[in-house]
Amino acid sequence: MDHIEESVTPDALMHEIREIRGDLKRFFERTNQVHLQSLISDLKHEYGDILSKNHVERARECLSSNMVHDCEMHDTCFQILLNFLTVTSSHINDEEITDDLVRSYRARIDEMRKKGPYLRCDICFTEVRRLFEKQLDLMRSLGILKQQEESLPVMDYPEEKIVSVIIEPIASIPRFQILQSVSAETKTFSDLSQITKLRGGNFCFT
């Protein structure tokens, strides 16, 4: 017994403590991650339709405001582009979408643009691309879209991409409160709603 006790040096004991502490830290990090993924999954299932419809209505408003109005093709193009964004927004309800599908939608936008007869068609299609990228940003935040570009170093992003993908999503007090809360410990949907003082649809659209 004395021999065993003598063999346990202070350094070895500290090493064991550090390993146990590391294991506990990884366990809690994993628990928080699983819990957060569960919250996001619940959010998708319960509010996917609301989020999708919200994006369609937002697209309708933005197209109405930002498309070229004094154009003989306005009404036709408006409906075509709104239909396109309605279809793409439906993927907010999916479990996952692939890079290939995203590329096919971007190619579809390019194909439609080539059919536009006027130089100022670029104005309308710039708006469509912006709205489509906004949809993709939401899908990334919900874990529906997992692209390889997310693993690229920040230095490879153009400045406007850094703003739209990294800065804008947390550029509000409620979003920052949510990040602070879930980084410290697990939180339920109700907890986050109370912390941000937002309810229902207002919380979902934060």
N, CA and C of each residue as an Amber inpcrd file, in Angstrom:
protein
   618
   0.8360000  -1.1970000   0.0000000   0.0000000   0.0000000   0.0000000
   0.8730000   1.2500000   0.0000000   1.9570000   1.2190000   0.8860000
   2.8810000   2.3410000   0.9400000   3.5790000   2.5310000  -0.3900000
   3.8790000   1.4210000  -1.0360000   4.5800000   1.4760000  -2.3270000
   3.7060000   2.1590000  -3.3840000   2.4060000   1.8680000  -3.3850000
   1.4800000   2.4610000  -4.3500000   1.3560000   3.9480000  -4.1210000
   1.2270000   4.3390000  -2.7960000   1.0760000   5.7480000  -2.5000000
   2.3160000   6.5350000  -2.8930000   3.5080000   5.9490000  -2.6680000
   4.7350000   6.6370000  -3.0150000   4.8840000   6.8120000  -4.5160000
   4.2890000   5.8920000  -5.3290000   4.4440000   5.9530000  -6.7800000
   3.6040000   7.0520000  -7.4080000   2.6280000   7.5800000  -6.6770000
   1.7760000   8.6470000  -7.1890000   2.4250000   9.9790000  -6.8390000
   3.1410000  10.5470000  -7.8110000   3.8540000  11.8010000  -7.5820000
   2.8960000  12.9800000  -7.7470000   3.2530000  14.1430000  -7.1890000
   2.4130000  15.3340000  -7.3730000   2.2150000  15.6740000  -8.8480000
   3.2550000  15.5120000  -9.6530000   3.1390000  15.8120000 -11.0830000
   2.1440000  14.8800000 -11.7680000   2.2160000  13.5870000 -11.3860000
   1.2940000  12.6240000 -11.9810000  -0.1390000  12.9250000 -11.5590000
  -0.3040000  13.3200000 -10.3000000  -1.6420000  13.6530000  -9.8020000
  -2.1970000  14.8740000 -10.5270000  -1.3710000  15.9010000 -10.7210000
  -1.8070000  17.0980000 -11.4360000  -2.1600000  16.7630000 -12.8860000
  -1.3920000  15.8440000 -13.4640000  -1.6750000  15.4200000 -14.8380000
  -3.0430000  14.7470000 -14.9110000  -3.3340000  13.8900000 -13.9370000
  -4.6300000  13.2100000 -13.9010000  -5.7670000  14.2180000 -13.7330000
  -5.5450000  15.2110000 -12.8490000  -6.5730000  16.2320000 -12.6190000
  -6.8340000  17.0210000 -13.8980000  -5.7540000  17.3990000 -14.6100000
  -5.9150000  18.1580000 -15.8600000  -6.6740000  17.3350000 -16.8970000
  -6.3850000  16.0270000 -16.9490000  -7.0760000  15.1710000 -17.9080000
  -8.5710000  15.0690000 -17.5670000  -8.8650000  14.9080000 -16.2790000
 -10.2670000  14.8330000 -15.8530000 -10.9720000  16.1480000 -16.1490000
 -10.2960000  17.2650000 -15.8640000 -10.8760000  18.5840000 -16.1300000
 -11.1380000  18.7600000 -17.6280000 -10.1870000  18.2900000 -18.4430000
 -10.3700000  18.3740000 -19.9000000 -11.5350000  17.5300000 -20.3680000
 -11.6510000  16.3190000 -19.7900000 -12.7720000  15.4430000 -20.1580000
 -14.1100000  16.0800000 -19.7880000 -14.1680000  16.6870000 -18.5930000
 -15.4040000  17.3400000 -18.1710000 -15.7370000  18.5240000 -19.0680000
 -14.7190000  19.2990000 -19.4350000 -14.9420000  20.4560000 -20.3000000
 -15.4940000  20.0140000 -21.6480000 -14.8780000  18.9590000 -22.2190000
 -15.3560000  18.4470000 -23.5090000 -16.7700000  17.9030000 -23.3970000
 -17.0670000  17.2590000 -22.2450000 -18.4090000  16.7190000 -22.0350000
 -19.4480000  17.8440000 -22.0250000 -19.1680000  18.9020000 -21.2730000
 -20.1200000  20.0110000 -21.1820000 -20.2290000  20.7650000 -22.5050000
 -19.1140000  20.9110000 -23.2080000 -19.1660000  21.5570000 -24.5180000
 -20.0330000  20.7480000 -25.4690000 -19.8570000  19.4360000 -25.4450000
 -20.6380000  18.5520000 -26.2990000 -22.1170000  18.6020000 -25.9190000
 -22.3920000  18.6310000 -24.5990000 -23.7730000  18.7030000 -24.1270000
 -24.4350000  19.9880000 -24.5970000 -23.7240000  21.1110000 -24.4760000
 -24.2590000  22.3910000 -24.9380000 -24.5070000  22.3790000 -26.4340000
 -23.5630000  21.7840000 -27.1690000 -23.7010000  21.7350000 -28.6250000
 -24.9220000  20.9150000 -29.0290000 -25.0850000  19.7520000 -28.3950000
 -26.2370000  18.9040000 -28.7060000 -27.5310000  19.6170000 -28.3530000
 -27.5320000  20.2990000 -27.2070000 -28.7370000  21.0120000 -26.7770000
 -29.0680000  22.1400000 -27.7470000 -28.0320000  22.8710000 -28.1860000
 -28.2490000  23.9630000 -29.1280000 -28.7720000  23.4310000 -30.4620000
 -28.2110000  22.3130000 -30.9110000 -28.6820000  21.7010000 -32.1530000
 -30.1400000  21.2780000 -32.0230000 -30.5030000  20.7950000 -30.8200000
 -31.8900000  20.4030000 -30.5780000 -32.8140000  21.6110000 -30.6330000
 -32.3680000  22.7330000 -30.0580000 -33.1690000  23.9540000 -30.1030000
 -33.3780000  24.4230000 -31.5320000 -32.2970000  24.3900000 -32.3250000
 -32.3870000  24.8240000 -33.7120000 -33.3120000  23.9070000 -34.4990000
 -33.2210000  22.5970000 -34.2230000 -34.0940000  21.6460000 -34.9030000
 -35.5550000  21.9170000 -34.5670000 -35.8290000  22.1830000 -33.2870000
 -37.2020000  22.5010000 -32.8680000 -37.6790000  23.7790000 -33.5460000
 -36.7800000  24.7460000 -33.6450000 -37.1230000  26.0170000 -34.2820000
 -37.5020000  25.7960000 -35.7430000 -36.7390000  24.9510000 -36.4350000
 -37.0410000  24.6530000 -37.8420000 -38.4010000  23.9970000 -37.9910000
 -38.6670000  23.0020000 -37.1390000 -39.9100000  22.2530000 -37.2880000
 -41.1370000  23.0830000 -36.9120000 -41.0030000  23.9040000 -35.8700000
 -42.1540000  24.6550000 -35.3860000 -42.3920000  25.9490000 -36.1650000
 -41.3140000  26.5370000 -36.6670000 -41.4520000  27.8610000 -37.2710000
 -40.9360000  27.9360000 -38.7080000 -40.6180000  26.7760000 -39.3040000
 -40.1060000  26.7600000 -40.6690000 -41.0500000  27.4320000 -41.6510000
 -42.3350000  27.1100000 -41.5630000 -43.3190000  27.7030000 -42.4770000
 -43.4060000  29.2160000 -42.2940000 -43.3530000  29.6550000 -41.0380000
 -43.4240000  31.0890000 -40.7630000 -42.2070000  31.8030000 -41.3300000
 -41.0230000  31.2170000 -41.1200000 -39.7990000  31.8160000 -41.6420000
 -39.8220000  31.8690000 -43.1540000 -40.2890000  30.7980000 -43.7790000
 -40.3550000  30.7440000 -45.2350000 -41.3050000  31.8070000 -45.7770000
 -42.5000000  31.8900000 -45.1910000 -43.4760000  32.8830000 -45.6390000
 -42.9670000  34.3030000 -45.4120000 -42.2580000  34.5050000 -44.3040000
 -41.7000000  35.8190000 -44.0180000 -40.7060000  36.2370000 -45.0960000
 -39.8840000  35.2890000 -45.5420000 -38.9060000  35.5980000 -46.5880000
 -39.6010000  35.8970000 -47.9210000 -40.6840000  35.1940000 -48.2050000
 -41.4220000  35.4640000 -49.4460000 -42.0330000  36.8620000 -49.4130000
 -42.6290000  37.2110000 -48.2770000 -43.2280000  38.5460000 -48.1500000
 -42.1610000  39.6280000 -48.2110000 -41.0280000  39.3460000 -47.5900000
 -39.9180000  40.2940000 -47.6490000 -39.4220000  40.4510000 -49.0800000
 -39.3610000  39.3410000 -49.8020000 -38.9330000  39.3770000 -51.2070000
 -39.9130000  40.1930000 -52.0420000 -41.1970000  40.0130000 -51.7800000
 -42.2180000  40.7660000 -52.5080000 -42.0270000  42.2790000 -52.2970000
 -41.7900000  42.6620000 -51.0410000 -41.6080000  44.0810000 -50.7210000
 -40.3520000  44.6460000 -51.3760000 -39.2640000  43.8860000 -51.2880000
 -37.9870000  44.3730000 -51.8320000 -38.0220000  44.4590000 -53.3510000
 -38.6130000  43.4610000 -54.0030000 -38.7250000  43.5100000 -55.4600000
 -39.6020000  44.6800000 -55.8860000 -40.6870000  44.8910000 -55.1620000
 -41.5820000  46.0050000 -55.4920000 -40.8630000  47.3420000 -55.3870000
 -39.9700000  47.4510000 -54.4050000 -39.2800000  48.7230000 -54.1740000
 -38.0640000  48.9060000 -55.0700000 -37.3330000  47.8360000 -55.3570000
 -36.0090000  47.9770000 -55.9560000 -35.8910000  47.5690000 -57.4230000
 -36.9300000  46.9410000 -57.9670000 -36.8810000  46.6350000 -59.4010000
 -37.1150000  47.9100000 -60.2140000 -36.6840000  47.8820000 -61.4700000
 -36.9230000  49.0090000 -62.3710000 -38.4210000  49.0720000 -62.6750000
 -39.0330000  50.2040000 -62.4290000 -40.4870000  50.3130000 -62.5790000
 -40.9210000  50.7190000 -63.9910000 -40.1990000  51.6330000 -64.5910000
 -40.6130000  52.1040000 -65.9180000 -40.0590000  51.1840000 -67.0070000
 -40.5250000  49.9340000 -66.9550000 -40.0670000  48.9180000 -67.9140000
 -41.2800000  48.1130000 -68.3670000 -41.3590000  47.8630000 -69.6500000
 -42.5090000  47.1280000 -70.1880000 -42.5470000  45.6810000 -69.7150000
 -41.3940000  45.1720000 -69.2560000 -41.3180000  43.7870000 -68.7880000
 -41.5000000  43.6820000 -67.2690000 -41.7530000  44.7950000 -66.5940000
 -41.7630000  44.8120000 -65.1350000 -42.6960000  43.7690000 -64.5320000
 -43.9550000  43.7690000 -64.9200000 -44.9380000  42.8710000 -64.3030000
 -44.5950000  41.4050000 -64.5360000 -44.1740000  41.1060000 -65.7650000
 -43.8200000  39.7190000 -66.0990000 -42.6070000  39.2650000 -65.2980000
 -41.5690000  40.1080000 -65.2920000 -40.3430000  39.7570000 -64.5730000
 -40.5860000  39.6680000 -63.0680000 -41.4010000  40.5710000 -62.5590000
 -41.6970000  40.5670000 -61.1280000 -42.2680000  39.2230000 -60.7020000
 -43.2190000  38.7070000 -61.4530000 -43.8460000  37.4370000 -61.0850000
 -42.8840000  36.2750000 -61.2320000 -42.0710000  36.2930000 -62.2810000
 -41.0990000  35.2140000 -62.4900000 -40.0780000  35.1800000 -61.3470000
 -39.5730000  36.3500000 -60.9930000 -38.5500000  36.4160000 -59.9480000
 -39.1220000  36.0980000 -58.5670000 -40.3440000  36.5410000 -58.3270000
 -40.9830000  36.2170000 -57.0450000 -41.2450000  34.7180000 -56.9450000
 -41.6790000  34.1170000 -58.0410000 -41.8950000  32.6600000 -58.0520000
 -40.5890000  31.9220000 -57.7540000 -39.4990000  32.3970000 -58.3410000
 -38.1870000  31.7840000 -58.1100000 -37.8230000  31.8410000 -56.6260000
 -37.9770000  33.0020000 -56.0170000 -37.6310000  33.1690000 -54.6050000
 -38.5940000  32.4190000 -53.6830000 -39.8220000  32.2190000 -54.1380000
 -40.7820000  31.4220000 -53.3700000 -40.3450000  29.9630000 -53.3310000
 -39.8870000  29.4590000 -54.4730000 -39.4040000  28.0730000 -54.5420000
 -38.1630000  27.8940000 -53.6730000 -37.2130000  28.8130000 -53.7880000
 -35.9770000  28.6620000 -53.0140000 -36.2300000  28.7920000 -51.5090000
 -37.1800000  29.6400000 -51.1330000 -37.4640000  29.8090000 -49.7030000
 -38.0950000  28.5610000 -49.0960000 -38.7060000  27.7230000 -49.9160000
 -39.3380000  26.4980000 -49.4030000 -38.3100000  25.5460000 -48.7900000
 -37.0330000  25.6960000 -49.1600000 -35.9920000  24.8140000 -48.6250000
 -35.6760000  25.1130000 -47.1630000 -36.2120000  26.2000000 -46.6280000
 -36.0370000  26.4980000 -45.2080000 -36.6500000  25.3860000 -44.3640000
 -37.5980000  24.6440000 -44.9340000 -38.2380000  23.5380000 -44.2330000
 -37.4930000  22.2130000 -44.3980000 -36.4440000  22.1960000 -45.2140000
 -35.7160000  20.9530000 -45.4630000 -34.7530000  20.6460000 -44.3130000
 -34.3740000  19.3790000 -44.2010000 -33.3770000  18.9860000 -43.2130000
 -31.9820000  19.4150000 -43.6590000 -31.7530000  19.3520000 -44.9720000
 -30.4370000  19.7310000 -45.4970000 -30.5440000  19.9610000 -47.0030000
 -29.7750000  20.9200000 -47.5040000 -29.6650000  21.0980000 -48.9470000
 -28.1890000  21.0590000 -49.3180000 -27.9160000  20.7200000 -50.5550000
 -26.5400000  20.4920000 -50.9800000 -25.9660000  21.6960000 -51.7240000
 -24.6340000  21.6930000 -51.8250000 -23.9540000  22.7240000 -52.6040000
 -24.3930000  22.6750000 -54.0670000 -24.6130000  21.4580000 -54.5740000
 -25.0260000  21.3200000 -55.9750000 -26.3600000  22.0080000 -56.2290000
 -27.2790000  21.8890000 -55.2860000 -28.5800000  22.5290000 -55.4440000
 -28.4310000  24.0490000 -55.4350000 -27.6010000  24.5470000 -54.5370000
 -27.3600000  25.9960000 -54.4720000 -26.7440000  26.4850000 -55.7810000
 -25.7720000  25.7380000 -56.2880000 -25.1390000  26.1340000 -57.5590000
 -26.1460000  26.1300000 -58.7030000 -27.0730000  25.1780000 -58.6720000
 -28.0700000  25.1120000 -59.7410000 -28.9950000  26.3270000 -59.7000000
 -29.3210000  26.7940000 -58.4920000 -30.1600000  27.9970000 -58.3720000
 -29.4010000  29.2450000 -58.8250000 -28.1290000  29.3200000 -58.4870000
 -27.3360000  30.4690000 -58.9410000 -27.2010000  30.4660000 -60.4670000
 -27.0470000  29.2690000 -61.0170000 -26.9730000  29.1600000 -62.4760000
 -28.3000000  29.5670000 -63.1070000 -29.3880000  29.2250000 -62.4460000
 -30.7220000  29.6010000 -62.9410000 -30.8760000  31.1170000 -62.9860000
 -30.3790000  31.8090000 -61.9700000 -30.4200000  33.2720000 -61.9750000
 -29.6290000  33.8210000 -63.1590000 -28.4510000  33.2480000 -63.4050000
 -27.6240000  33.7000000 -64.5320000 -28.3280000  33.4520000 -65.8620000
 -28.9920000  32.3030000 -65.9680000 -29.7110000  31.9890000 -67.2150000
 -30.8440000  32.9820000 -67.4570000 -31.5840000  33.2980000 -66.4030000
 -32.6760000  34.2630000 -66.5510000 -32.1380000  35.6320000 -66.9270000
 -30.9940000  35.9880000 -66.3320000 -30.4220000  37.3010000 -66.6520000
 -30.0250000  37.3920000 -68.1230000 -29.4950000  36.3190000 -68.6790000
 -29.0790000  36.3330000 -70.0890000 -30.2480000  36.5830000 -71.0270000
 -31.4490000  36.2140000 -70.5740000 -32.6360000  36.4270000 -71.4020000
 -33.1560000  37.8550000 -71.2880000 -32.6530000  38.5920000 -70.2990000
 -33.0850000  39.9830000 -70.1420000 -32.5310000  40.8380000 -71.2650000
 -33.3760000  41.5890000 -71.9710000 -32.9410000  42.3220000 -73.1670000
 -32.2570000  43.6550000 -72.8900000 -32.3170000  44.1390000 -71.6400000
 -31.8340000  45.4870000 -71.3690000 -30.6530000  45.4830000 -70.3990000
 -29.8070000  46.5000000 -70.5310000 -28.6680000  46.6430000 -69.6330000
 -29.1280000  46.8450000 -68.1900000 -30.2170000  47.5810000 -68.0160000
 -30.6940000  47.8550000 -66.6650000 -31.3660000  46.6510000 -66.0130000
 -31.4810000  45.5510000 -66.7430000 -31.9500000  44.3020000 -66.1120000
 -31.0190000  43.9010000 -64.9680000 -29.7580000  44.3760000 -65.0410000
 -28.8130000  44.0600000 -63.9710000 -29.3200000  44.5480000 -62.6170000
 -30.0540000  45.6460000 -62.6070000 -30.5760000  46.1920000 -61.3530000
 -31.5120000  45.1930000 -60.6890000 -32.4190000  44.6350000 -61.4900000
 -33.4000000  43.6870000 -60.9430000 -32.7420000  42.3860000 -60.5040000
 -31.7880000  41.9070000 -61.2870000 -31.1700000  40.6270000 -60.9510000
 -30.1610000  40.7470000 -59.8130000 -29.5970000  41.9270000 -59.6430000
 -28.7620000  42.1540000 -58.4610000 -29.5920000  42.0150000 -57.1960000
 -30.8290000  42.5390000 -57.2520000 -31.7260000  42.4290000 -56.1030000
 -32.1280000  40.9800000 -55.8460000 -32.3840000  40.2240000 -56.9150000
 -32.7460000  38.8090000 -56.7570000 -31.5980000  38.0330000 -56.1210000
 -30.3830000  38.2730000 -56.5940000 -29.2260000  37.5850000 -56.0110000
 -29.0670000  37.9330000 -54.5380000 -29.2640000  39.1890000 -54.1870000
 -29.1370000  39.6110000 -52.7930000 -30.1640000  38.9000000 -51.9080000
 -31.3930000  38.8280000 -52.3800000 -32.4520000  38.1700000 -51.6090000
 -32.2040000  36.6670000 -51.4820000 -31.6980000  36.0640000 -52.5470000
 -31.3840000  34.6350000 -52.5080000 -30.2600000  34.3680000 -51.5020000
 -29.2320000  35.2240000 -51.4860000 -28.1360000  35.0500000 -50.5320000
 -28.6270000  35.2250000 -49.1000000 -29.6030000  36.1010000 -48.8810000
 -30.1950000  36.2560000 -47.5600000 -30.8740000  34.9580000 -47.1140000
 -31.5630000  34.3060000 -48.0360000 -32.1820000  33.0170000 -47.7290000
 -31.1060000  31.9930000 -47.3340000 -30.0040000  31.9870000 -48.0810000
 -28.9240000  31.0510000 -47.7770000 -28.3200000  31.3300000 -46.4060000
 -28.2070000  32.6140000 -46.0480000 -27.6800000  32.9570000 -44.7250000
 -28.5490000  32.3520000 -43.6230000 -29.8660000  32.4310000 -43.7970000
 -30.7730000  31.8470000 -42.8130000 -30.6150000  30.3340000 -42.7680000
 -30.5000000  29.7150000 -43.9280000 -30.3380000  28.2540000 -43.9800000
 -29.0350000  27.8200000 -43.3070000 -27.9860000  28.6230000 -43.4510000
 -26.7310000  28.3020000 -42.7610000 -26.9170000  28.3820000 -41.2550000
 -27.5860000  29.4330000 -40.7990000 -27.7790000  29.6040000 -39.3540000
 -28.6300000  28.4930000 -38.7600000 -29.5110000  27.9000000 -39.5660000
 -30.3540000  26.7950000 -39.1060000 -29.7070000  25.4320000 -39.3290000
 -28.5000000  25.4250000 -39.9050000 -27.8030000  24.1640000 -40.1430000
 -28.3260000  23.3800000 -41.3200000 -29.1660000  24.0110000 -42.1510000
 -29.7130000  23.3340000 -43.3330000 -28.6740000  23.2860000 -44.4450000
 -27.8870000  24.3430000 -44.5380000 -26.8610000  24.4480000 -45.5650000
 -25.4960000  24.4510000 -44.9130000 -24.6920000  23.4670000 -45.2860000
 -23.3290000  23.3810000 -44.7570000 -22.3750000  23.3430000 -45.9370000
 -21.8460000  24.5130000 -46.2730000 -20.9760000  24.6190000 -47.4380000
 -19.5140000  24.6000000 -47.0400000 -18.6850000  24.1840000 -47.9680000
 -17.2510000  24.1400000 -47.7200000 -16.6850000  25.5260000 -47.4960000
 -17.3080000  26.5300000 -48.0870000 -16.7910000  27.8860000 -47.9580000
 -16.7840000  28.3510000 -46.5160000 -17.5960000  27.7080000 -45.6450000
 -17.6280000  28.1140000 -44.2470000 -16.3160000  27.8300000 -43.5430000
 -15.5220000  26.8680000 -44.0470000 -14.2730000  26.5100000 -43.4010000
 -13.0890000  27.3200000 -43.9090000 -13.3100000  28.2060000 -44.8820000
 -12.2370000  29.0200000 -45.4130000 -11.8090000  30.0680000 -44.4030000
 -10.5240000  30.4650000 -44.4190000 -10.0840000  31.5320000 -43.5140000
 -10.8080000  32.8200000 -43.8070000 -10.9770000  33.6400000 -42.7760000
 -11.6900000  34.8980000 -42.9530000 -11.0080000  35.7710000 -43.9790000
  -9.6810000  35.6960000 -44.0880000  -8.9480000  36.5490000 -45.0170000
  -9.3350000  36.2780000 -46.4780000  -9.9230000  35.1180000 -46.7510000
 -10.3300000  34.8080000 -48.1130000 -11.6710000  35.4150000 -48.4820000
 -12.3780000  35.9940000 -47.5140000 -13.6770000  36.5820000 -47.7720000
 -13.5170000  38.0350000 -48.2250000 -14.2740000  38.4540000 -49.2080000
 -14.3110000  39.8900000 -49.5100000 -14.9830000  40.6140000 -48.3570000
 -14.7160000  41.9100000 -48.2420000 -15.2230000  42.6730000 -47.1070000
 -16.7430000  42.6150000 -46.9980000 -17.4540000  42.7170000 -48.1470000
 -18.9060000  42.7040000 -48.0890000 -19.4360000  41.3600000 -47.5970000
 -18.6740000  40.2650000 -47.8640000 -19.0910000  38.9410000 -47.3930000
 -18.9200000  38.8280000 -45.8840000 -17.8210000  39.3980000 -45.3690000
 -17.5910000  39.3830000 -43.9360000 -18.7190000  40.1100000 -43.2160000
 -19.1390000  41.2440000 -43.7790000 -20.2080000  42.0240000 -43.1640000
 -21.5190000  41.2620000 -43.1860000 -21.8800000  40.6970000 -44.3620000
 -23.1910000  40.0590000 -44.5160000 -23.2940000  38.7250000 -43.7870000
 -22.1900000  37.9620000 -43.7140000 -22.2440000  36.6140000 -43.1390000
 -21.8780000  36.5940000 -41.6550000 -20.9450000  37.4730000 -41.2390000
 -20.4540000  37.4030000 -39.8690000 -20.9740000  38.5410000 -38.9970000
 -20.8560000  39.7640000 -39.4840000 -21.1790000  40.9130000 -38.6370000
 -22.6720000  41.1680000 -38.5600000 -23.3680000  41.2130000 -39.7140000
 -24.7920000  41.5340000 -39.7190000 -25.6390000  40.5960000 -38.8590000
 -25.3700000  39.2460000 -38.9080000 -26.2250000  38.3480000 -38.1140000
 -26.2190000  38.6220000 -36.6160000 -25.1290000  39.2280000 -36.0650000
 -25.1150000  39.4990000 -34.6180000 -25.1730000  40.9970000 -34.3300000
 -25.4790000  41.7820000 -35.3610000 -25.5030000  43.2380000 -35.1860000
 -26.8280000  43.7000000 -34.6010000 -27.2540000  43.0770000 -33.5260000
 -28.4390000  43.5090000 -32.8020000 -28.3100000  43.0290000 -31.3680000
 -28.9070000  43.7580000 -30.4520000 -28.8010000  43.4150000 -29.0330000
 -29.3770000  42.0320000 -28.7290000 -30.6000000  41.6760000 -29.2460000
 -31.1400000  40.3410000 -28.9350000 -30.2440000  39.2030000 -29.4150000
 -29.6950000  39.3300000 -30.6310000 -28.8310000  38.2610000 -31.1490000
 -27.5770000  38.1210000 -30.3030000 -27.0060000  39.2460000 -29.8820000
 -25.8120000  39.1980000 -29.0560000 -26.1390000  38.5940000 -27.6920000
 -27.3180000  38.9120000 -27.1720000 -27.7360000  38.3300000 -25.8950000
 -27.8570000  36.8140000 -26.0000000 -28.4050000  36.3470000 -27.1280000
 -28.5550000  34.9020000 -27.3450000 -27.1850000  34.2300000 -27.3860000
 -26.2370000  34.8250000 -28.1240000 -24.8940000  34.2540000 -28.2260000
 -24.2170000  34.1860000 -26.8600000 -24.3420000  35.2670000 -26.1030000
 -23.7460000  35.2780000 -24.7620000 -24.3500000  34.1920000 -23.8790000
 -25.6520000  34.0230000 -23.9600000 -26.3530000  33.0750000 -23.0870000
 -25.9730000  31.6360000 -23.3840000 -26.0400000  31.2490000 -24.6630000
 -25.7760000  29.8440000 -25.0020000 -24.2950000  29.5010000 -24.9110000
 -23.4090000  30.5250000 -24.9460000 -21.9810000  30.2450000 -24.7950000
 -21.6270000  29.9490000 -23.3480000 -22.4470000  30.4340000 -22.4190000
 -22.1800000  30.2200000 -20.9910000 -22.7820000  28.9200000 -20.4810000
 -24.0210000  28.6040000 -20.9040000 -24.6900000  27.3910000 -20.4520000
 -25.8700000  27.1050000 -21.3750000 -26.4350000  25.9150000 -21.2160000
 -27.5700000  25.5470000 -22.0460000 -28.7790000  26.3860000 -21.6760000
 -29.5630000  26.7490000 -22.6890000 -30.7660000  27.5410000 -22.4830000
 -31.9070000  26.9470000 -23.2980000 -33.1070000  26.9820000 -22.7270000
 -34.2850000  26.5370000 -23.4530000 -34.8080000  27.6630000 -24.3220000
 -35.7340000  27.3270000 -25.2060000 -36.3770000  28.3310000 -26.0590000
 -37.0390000  29.3960000 -25.1860000 -37.6900000  28.9720000 -24.1160000
 -38.3710000  29.9060000 -23.2130000 -37.3700000  30.8210000 -22.5080000
 -36.2150000  30.2420000 -22.1000000 -35.1830000  31.0440000 -21.4360000
 -34.7160000  32.1770000 -22.3460000 -34.4390000  31.8220000 -23.5940000
 -33.9370000  32.8220000 -24.5420000 -34.9930000  33.8740000 -24.8330000
 -36.2480000  33.4410000 -24.8800000 -37.3320000  34.3870000 -25.1100000
 -37.4260000  35.3910000 -23.9680000 -37.2310000  34.9070000 -22.7320000
 -37.2890000  35.7980000 -21.5700000 -36.0900000  36.7360000 -21.5310000
 -34.9150000  36.2080000 -21.8780000 -33.6950000  37.0250000 -21.8600000
 -33.7890000  38.1680000 -22.8620000 -34.2880000  37.8680000 -24.0620000
 -34.3700000  38.8930000 -25.1100000 -35.6290000  39.7290000 -25.0160000
 -36.5850000  39.2620000 -24.1580000 -37.8830000  39.9500000 -24.0150000
 -38.6340000  39.9950000 -25.3470000 -38.4280000  38.9530000 -26.1510000
 -39.1330000  38.8220000 -27.4270000 -40.0100000  37.5820000 -27.3690000
 -41.1450000  37.6240000 -28.0300000 -42.0990000  36.5180000 -28.0190000
 -42.4620000  36.1050000 -29.4310000 -42.8040000  34.8350000 -29.5870000
 -43.3590000  34.3100000 -30.8300000 -42.5720000  34.6740000 -32.0650000
 -43.2770000  35.2210000 -33.0550000 -42.6840000  35.5500000 -34.3420000
 -41.5420000  36.5390000 -34.2220000 -41.6560000  37.5170000 -33.3060000
 -40.5910000  38.4960000 -33.1330000 -39.2870000  37.8310000 -32.7230000
 -39.3730000  36.7820000 -31.8680000 -38.1720000  36.0700000 -31.4620000
 -37.5950000  35.2790000 -32.6280000 -38.4580000  34.6420000 -33.4150000
 -38.0000000  33.8170000 -34.5460000 -37.2690000  34.6420000 -35.5940000
 -37.7290000  35.8930000 -35.7950000 -37.1490000  36.7130000 -36.8440000
 -35.9580000  37.5270000 -36.3650000 -35.5200000  37.2990000 -35.1220000
 -34.3880000  38.0460000 -34.5800000 -33.1100000  37.7210000 -35.3360000
